Amino acid sequence: MIGELQFFVVRRSLLREGDEFMLADILELQTEKGTVYIEGPAPGEYLESLSMNQQLNNFRPAGKQKEALINISKIPQGMIYIARHQKEIIGYVTFHQPDEYTRWSKHPRILEMGGIEISPEWRKYKIGLNLLKVAFSAKPLEDFIVITMEYAWHWDLRSSGLDVWKYQKMLTGMFSRAGLSKVSTDDPDILEHPCNVLMAKIGPGVSKQDILLFESMRFMSKYGEAVQI
Ligand SMILES: CC(C)(COP(=O)(O)OP(=O)(O)OC[C@H]1O[C@@H](n2cnc3c(N)ncnc32)[C@H](O)[C@@H]1OP(=O)(O)O)[C@@H](O)C(=O)NCCC(=O)NCCS
């Protein structure tokens, strides 16, 4: 089911959420810095019990980012997958309904992958790649078209040493290994920068009707499909 994971153990477990228990996917990844657990969907109470790596500040300061993760885990269809070392969150990926101002929020089966971040001290151990693979092969996403809108201004060019095109290539390569494909669109947020890119993965449980609706939403300007990226 999950390619490129032959060295790791995948198991299903129960994470506690209040008086309820949630089924979660857990994967053990051995790195030279120790064992990393990739797990989710992580309930808010569980996230609260963990510390946050202080270098997880690509999008906002680490403390605020932890609050955001907890909040997302509590909203309808919000989901967080994390990479954990001991009791510390060292990476995460978020899923939630698209922002209301976007066209994609009008679609009943679209979820947005909001952001993925691995702490700089844990990068290049394939944690990001495996986090995506675990999340995208998990049951909860099967009935959704998951999109990600990759904006160049969110990328950590400084620590990566990559230029914006190489960074885009690195990200799209990583996402395509988790099953996402590039999708052309005239969404103005994507057209705003030549490196921005929309990617999507259509889950096996998505109906033909919902796929057609998604197709019809890709080009909505008056010039229709004349605008290609
Ligand atoms: C992008 C990011 C999540 C990658 O996480 P990671 O755990 O370091 O990535 P992985 O180790 O799983 O690497 C996946 C692939 O990308 C390549 N890669 C990752 N970082 C790279 C870099 N700086 N330069 C060149 N290649 C890189 C890896 O070599 C690997 O490819 P390979 O299997 O062919 O060797 C991480 O750099 C990050 O958090 N960046 C800041 C936030 C961000 O840009 N998020 C994406 C937009 S939402």
The ligand as an SDF file (V2000), in Angstrom:
LIG
                    3D

 48 50  0  0  0  0  0  0  0  0999 V2000
    9.6260   20.7590    2.2160 C   0  0  0  0  0  0  0  0  0  0  0  0
    9.9090   19.9920    3.4880 C   0  0  0  0  0  0  0  0  0  0  0  0
    8.5920   19.6350    4.1800 C   0  0  0  0  0  0  0  0  0  0  0  0
   10.6670   18.7100    3.1350 C   0  0  0  0  0  0  0  0  0  0  0  0
   10.7770   17.9080    4.2900 O   0  0  0  0  0  0  0  0  0  0  0  0
   11.9480   16.8230    4.4700 P   0  0  0  0  0  0  0  0  0  0  0  0
   11.5630   15.9030    5.5510 O   0  0  0  0  0  0  0  0  0  0  0  0
   13.2600   17.5000    4.6070 O   0  0  0  0  0  0  0  0  0  0  0  0
   11.8940   16.0970    3.0420 O   0  0  0  0  0  0  0  0  0  0  0  0
   12.3830   14.6220    2.7460 P   0  0  0  0  0  0  0  0  0  0  0  0
   13.6160   14.3090    3.5420 O   0  0  0  0  0  0  0  0  0  0  0  0
   11.2400   13.6960    2.9040 O   0  0  0  0  0  0  0  0  0  0  0  0
   12.7970   14.7520    1.2230 O   0  0  0  0  0  0  0  0  0  0  0  0
   11.9280   14.4240    0.1530 C   0  0  0  0  0  0  0  0  0  0  0  0
   12.7140   14.5760   -1.1440 C   0  0  0  0  0  0  0  0  0  0  0  0
   13.0200   15.9530   -1.3730 O   0  0  0  0  0  0  0  0  0  0  0  0
   14.4310   16.1510   -1.4410 C   0  0  0  0  0  0  0  0  0  0  0  0
   14.7940   17.3600   -0.7090 N   0  0  0  0  0  0  0  0  0  0  0  0
   14.2840   17.7910    0.4660 C   0  0  0  0  0  0  0  0  0  0  0  0
   14.8760   18.9440    0.8340 N   0  0  0  0  0  0  0  0  0  0  0  0
   15.7710   19.2300   -0.1500 C   0  0  0  0  0  0  0  0  0  0  0  0
   16.7020   20.2930   -0.3530 C   0  0  0  0  0  0  0  0  0  0  0  0
   16.8150   21.3130    0.5220 N   0  0  0  0  0  0  0  0  0  0  0  0
   17.4770   20.2690   -1.4530 N   0  0  0  0  0  0  0  0  0  0  0  0
   17.3780   19.2610   -2.3620 C   0  0  0  0  0  0  0  0  0  0  0  0
   16.4870   18.2240   -2.2200 N   0  0  0  0  0  0  0  0  0  0  0  0
   15.7210   18.2070   -1.1300 C   0  0  0  0  0  0  0  0  0  0  0  0
   15.0380   14.9460   -0.7410 C   0  0  0  0  0  0  0  0  0  0  0  0
   16.3480   14.6920   -1.1890 O   0  0  0  0  0  0  0  0  0  0  0  0
   14.0590   13.8480   -1.1050 C   0  0  0  0  0  0  0  0  0  0  0  0
   14.2850   13.3830   -2.4200 O   0  0  0  0  0  0  0  0  0  0  0  0
   15.0300   11.9580   -2.6810 P   0  0  0  0  0  0  0  0  0  0  0  0
   14.1520   10.9200   -2.0140 O   0  0  0  0  0  0  0  0  0  0  0  0
   15.0610   11.8600   -4.1690 O   0  0  0  0  0  0  0  0  0  0  0  0
   16.3740   12.0600   -2.0320 O   0  0  0  0  0  0  0  0  0  0  0  0
   10.8050   20.8370    4.4430 C   0  0  0  0  0  0  0  0  0  0  0  0
   11.9200   21.2940    3.7240 O   0  0  0  0  0  0  0  0  0  0  0  0
   10.1060   22.0150    5.0660 C   0  0  0  0  0  0  0  0  0  0  0  0
    9.4720   21.8980    6.1220 O   0  0  0  0  0  0  0  0  0  0  0  0
   10.1760   23.2090    4.4260 N   0  0  0  0  0  0  0  0  0  0  0  0
    9.5560   24.4300    4.9530 C   0  0  0  0  0  0  0  0  0  0  0  0
    8.0630   24.4530    4.7640 C   0  0  0  0  0  0  0  0  0  0  0  0
    7.6520   24.2620    3.3220 C   0  0  0  0  0  0  0  0  0  0  0  0
    8.2820   24.7360    2.3840 O   0  0  0  0  0  0  0  0  0  0  0  0
    6.5440   23.5510    3.1440 N   0  0  0  0  0  0  0  0  0  0  0  0
    6.0060   23.2680    1.8120 C   0  0  0  0  0  0  0  0  0  0  0  0
    4.9960   24.2800    1.4150 C   0  0  0  0  0  0  0  0  0  0  0  0
    3.5000   24.0990    2.3660 S   0  0  0  0  0  0  0  0  0  0  0  0
  1  2  1  0
  2  3  1  0
  2  4  1  0
  2 36  1  0
  4  5  1  0
  5  6  1  0
  6  7  2  0
  6  8  1  0
  6  9  1  0
  9 10  1  0
 10 11  2  0
 10 12  1  0
 10 13  1  0
 13 14  1  0
 14 15  1  0
 15 16  1  0
 15 30  1  0
 16 17  1  0
 17 18  1  0
 17 28  1  0
 18 19  1  0
 18 27  1  0
 19 20  2  0
 20 21  1  0
 21 22  1  0
 21 27  2  0
 22 23  1  0
 22 24  2  0
 24 25  1  0
 25 26  2  0
 26 27  1  0
 28 29  1  0
 28 30  1  0
 30 31  1  0
 31 32  1  0
 32 33  2  0
 32 34  1  0
 32 35  1  0
 36 37  1  0
 36 38  1  0
 38 39  2  0
 38 40  1  0
 40 41  1  0
 41 42  1  0
 42 43  1  0
 43 44  2  0
 43 45  1  0
 45 46  1  0
 46 47  1  0
 47 48  1  0
M  END
$$$$
